[in-house]
Amino acid sequence: MKLKILDSYRGRFILGIFIATSILQSQGWAAGTLQRINEQGMTLNLSLQQAIDEAKHNNVMLKVAEERIHEAQGRRLQNDSDLLPHISVAATQGRVFWDNFASQGLPSFGVIGPFNTFDARFQLTQRIFDLSAISKFQAANEDVAIARLQEKLAQQQVITAAVMAYMDVLQAQEQLRAVEEDVKLAGQLTSLAQHQLEAGIVTRLDFIRAQTHLAVHQARKQQSIQGVNTANLRLERITGIALGSELHLSDSIHFFEEKPLGLLETTDAAIKGRIEMSIAEAKIKYGQYLLAQANRTRLPRVEVYGDYGQSAVEPNKYAHRAAQIALNVRMPIFEGGLIEGDIRAQRSLKNQALTMRDDMKTQVEEDARLSLQTLATITEQVKAAQEALELASKEVDLAKNEYSAGVGNNVAVVDAQATLENSRQFYVTALTQYHLARLNYYSALGQTESFHLNPS
């Protein structure tokens, strides 16, 4: 009876683990899960989105960008202090040995001393009118906004790097599969040449030629295996997965035709969506606020000062309350060119920001146009490469059938085989370039995070 109860609990425990695992998989892996699974020596099933998530979590560039936001927020706190009250407390205990009251217009007192003095007060200073401080505060807010935009830009750059590394692995794997097909075909042709040689239909040269072709393809296979290993290491480095992990990529680079927007729609979407344009506009605002701050430095500044505390000889000896309040108005008259120099410098920085914004707009329009042209060209290139691959396969079949029938030597077969090999590699390259062109199109629109390898 006890064994049945234990078996029941064990079954529920295993069922609970299965359900929990299913929930985790359905909600997406948390950051670092791939690392922990790899430490258990398991194969990692890695989708493109998981690779992106791991890269965003582990990439150094993103971590630095996040810290720059904190840095900008710290500068904003420093600038905000000009508009906030400053409260402090001060206490002084002193001893005067001689004090010449006659020098202060009180000759009847002469020189007195020694005596003690004590003073303890709360002090408050509040700036109540300072337009330059307001502009400085606005500039600090814009500085934080720029840091946040730069963090988003860094995120897009990390996504792009992760996607490219992922596609490099897919391309290397496809090239390896193509080479394996070449090795398989070369092996079949070598066996066929040997059979034809034994039957006395062909010369030994045909057999040696087929063996040479097979050896070349076996060497290329080893080179392709190294290419896969290199691409895997690069992907692991970018995503932060432990180096040397055994990866299984769940996405592929099959062809599906992207339907891009028209030229005007693409250009408008790029200008509105590109983070670089938002950063350029934010830098103009930042420069305008700093220029306003420099101009407003010439205006009067008004602040209130007050203190309250105790004045005595010593604490609790002849102690009495002491307080004062003052209104301080200050306006610069001549600063030796300091203010004018600051105004000119800030005006120049603002003009530089305007120039950079205009240039960025032109660059964004160029990127949009070029991405559309490239995508259209490479789409046709993939279709042509696909057709060439199909025709090359037929050519090999025809050449092999003629050779099997004893018509001529295997030169035509080897030539057809070489054409098929080149067609396979060209198709894989064109397919990879097509998806890179799609990635470039999404990047030109400022929508890198929307890129996908499977048709939606």
Residue pairs with C-beta under 8 A, 6 or more apart in sequence:
24 30
24 33
28 49
28 50
28 53
29 50
29 53
31 53
31 54
31 57
31 58
32 57
34 44
34 46
34 50
34 54
34 239
34 241
34 245
35 240
35 241
35 242
37 44
38 44
38 241
38 242
38 245
39 242
42 246
43 246
43 247
43 248
44 241
44 245
44 246
44 247
44 248
45 248
45 250
46 241
46 247
46 248
46 249
46 250
47 249
47 250
47 251
48 163
48 166
48 249
48 251
48 452
48 453
51 162
51 163
51 165
51 166
51 235
51 239
52 158
52 159
52 162
52 163
54 162
54 239
54 240
54 241
55 158
55 159
55 161
55 162
55 238
55 239
55 240
56 62
56 155
56 158
56 159
56 162
57 240
58 239
58 240
59 158
59 161
59 238
59 240
61 154
61 157
61 158
62 151
62 154
62 155
62 158
64 154
65 147
65 150
65 151
65 154
65 155
66 151
68 147
68 150
68 151
69 144
69 147
69 148
69 151
71 147
72 140
72 143
72 144
72 146
72 147
73 144
73 147
75 140
75 143
76 137
76 140
76 141
76 143
76 144
78 140
79 133
79 136
79 137
79 139
79 140
80 137
80 140
82 127
82 130
82 133
82 136
82 137
83 127
83 130
83 133
83 134
83 137
85 124
85 125
85 126
86 124
86 125
86 126
87 122
87 123
87 124
88 122
88 123
89 120
89 121
89 122
89 123
90 119
90 120
90 121
90 123
91 118
91 119
91 120
91 121
92 117
92 118
92 119
92 120
93 116
93 117
93 118
93 314
93 315
94 116
94 117
94 118
95 114
95 115
95 116
95 117
96 113
96 114
96 115
96 116
96 117
97 113
97 114
98 111
98 112
98 113
98 114
99 111
99 112
99 113
99 115
100 110
100 111
101 107
101 109
101 110
101 111
101 112
102 109
102 110
102 111
115 313
116 313
116 314
117 313
118 310
118 311
118 312
118 313
118 314
118 315
118 317
118 319
119 309
119 310
119 311
119 312
119 322
120 309
120 310
120 315
121 307
121 308
121 309
121 310
121 322
121 323
122 307
122 308
122 309
123 305
123 306
123 307
124 304
124 305
124 306
124 307
125 303
125 304
125 305
126 303
126 304
127 133
127 301
127 302
127 303
128 302
128 303
128 304
129 300
129 301
129 302
130 301
130 302
130 303
131 296
131 299
132 292
132 293
132 294
132 296
132 297
132 299
132 301
134 296
135 289
135 290
135 292
135 293
135 296
136 289
136 290
136 293
138 289
138 292
139 286
139 289
139 290
139 293
142 282
142 285
142 286
142 289
143 286
145 282
146 279
146 282
146 283
146 286
149 275
149 278
149 279
149 282
150 279
152 275
153 275
153 276
153 279
155 449
156 275
156 443
156 446
156 448
156 449
159 448
159 449
159 451
160 439
160 443
160 448
161 238
162 235
162 238
162 239
163 439
163 448
163 451
164 436
164 439
165 231
165 234
165 235
165 238
165 239
166 235
166 249
166 251
167 253
167 432
167 435
167 436
167 439
167 453
168 231
168 234
168 235
169 228
169 231
169 232
169 234
169 235
169 247
169 249
170 249
170 251
170 252
170 253
170 432
171 231
171 253
171 428
171 429
171 432
172 224
172 227
172 228
172 230
172 231
173 228
173 249
174 253
174 428
174 431
174 432
175 224
175 227
175 425
175 428
176 221
176 224
176 225
176 227
176 228
178 421
178 424
178 425
178 428
179 217
179 220
179 221
179 224
180 221
181 424
182 217
182 220
182 417
182 420
182 421
182 424
183 214
183 217
183 218
183 221
185 396
185 417
185 420
186 210
186 213
186 214
186 217
186 417
187 214
189 210
189 213
189 214
189 400
189 410
189 413
189 414
189 417
190 207
190 210
190 211
190 213
190 214
192 210
192 400
192 403
192 404
193 202
193 206
193 207
193 209
193 210
193 211
193 410
194 207
194 210
196 202
196 206
196 207
196 403
196 404
196 406
197 203
197 204
197 206
197 207
201 406
202 406
202 409
202 410
203 409
205 409
206 409
206 410
209 410
209 411
209 414
210 410
210 414
213 414
213 417
217 421
232 245
232 247
233 243
233 244
235 241
235 247
236 242
236 243
236 244
236 245
236 247
237 243
241 247
251 453
251 454
252 453
252 454
253 431
253 432
253 435
253 453
254 431
255 382
255 386
255 431
255 434
256 454
256 455
257 379
258 375
258 379
258 438
258 441
260 266
260 372
260 375
260 441
261 269
263 368
263 369
263 372
266 368
266 369
266 371
266 372
266 444
266 445
267 364
267 365
267 368
267 369
269 368
269 445
269 446
270 364
270 365
270 367
270 368
270 444
270 445
270 446
271 277
271 361
271 364
271 365
272 446
273 445
273 446
273 447
274 364
274 444
274 445
274 446
275 446
276 360
276 363
276 364
276 446
277 357
277 360
277 361
277 364
277 446
280 353
280 356
280 357
280 360
280 361
281 357
283 353
283 356
283 357
284 350
284 353
284 354
284 357
286 353
287 346
287 349
287 350
287 352
287 353
288 350
290 346
290 349
290 350
291 343
291 346
291 347
291 349
291 350
293 346
294 339
294 342
294 343
294 345
294 346
295 343
297 332
297 339
297 342
298 331
298 332
298 339
299 331
300 329
300 330
300 331
301 329
301 330
301 331
302 327
302 328
302 329
302 330
303 327
303 328
304 325
304 326
304 327
304 328
305 325
305 326
305 327
305 328
306 323
306 324
306 325
306 326
307 322
307 323
307 324
308 321
308 322
308 323
309 321
309 322
309 323
310 319
310 320
310 321
310 322
311 319
311 320
311 321
311 322
312 318
312 319
312 320
332 339
364 444
367 443
367 444
368 444
368 445
370 444
371 437
371 440
371 441
371 443
371 444
372 441
374 437
374 440
374 441
375 434
375 437
375 438
375 440
375 441
378 430
378 433
378 434
378 437
379 434
379 437
381 430
381 433
381 434
382 427
382 430
382 431
382 434
385 423
385 426
385 427
385 430
385 431
386 427
388 423
388 426
388 427
389 420
389 423
389 424
389 426
389 427
391 423
392 416
392 419
392 420
392 422
392 423
392 424
393 420
395 416
395 419
395 420
396 413
396 416
396 417
396 419
396 420
398 416
399 412
399 413
399 415
399 416
399 417
400 413
400 416
402 408
402 412
403 409
403 410
403 412
403 413
435 453
438 451
439 448
439 451
442 448
442 450
442 451
